[in-house]
């Protein structure tokens, strides 16, 4: 079941990277007038997916460990894919609506003055 631990680590890494992107990198890009500030709404969605994946991955890991201790027959039937895919699927499906909550606009510098 190392696949589940790896998935949790990747979700945590995604969360940390998107948090850095949302907080620090967006301010830096605004300061240098970069063209990449439109990526912020998408990084918010990826940040939420990372949090959901981490929480539900940890929940799935605790269920897997419980089955290892209490019911070895069910635990032996489980594979890494049957534990990881529902977590990834739910993390993506639960955050699809966030793509439609925000929008981006492009303003010319001359229009602002």
Residue, then its C-alpha position, 0 to 999 in steps of 0.5 A: x500500500x505504498x501507493x497510497x502514501x505516495x499519493x498523500x505525499x504528492x497531494x501535500x507537495x501540490x498543496x505546498x507549491x500552490x500555496x507558494x504560488x498563491x501567496x508569494x509568486x502572485x505578488x512577485x509577478x504583479x510587481x514585475x508586471x508579468x503576463x502569468x498572473x492569470x494562472x492564479x485562479x487555476x492554482x486556487x483550484x489545484x490548491x483545493x484539490x491538494x487539500x481534499x486529496x490529502x485529507x481523503x488520502x489520510x482517511x483512506x490510509x487509516x481505513x486500510x490500516x484498520x483492515x490490516x489489523x482487524x480483517x486480513x481477508x479484505x485487506x489482501x483483496x485491496x490493491x494500491x489502485x483500488x485505494x488511490x483512484x477513488x481519492x484522486x477521483x473525488x479530489x478532482x470531482x469535488x473541486x470542478x465547481x471552483x473552476x467556474x467560480x472565478x474568472x480572469x480579465x486582461x486589461x491593457x496598461x493604457x486603459x487603466x489611466 
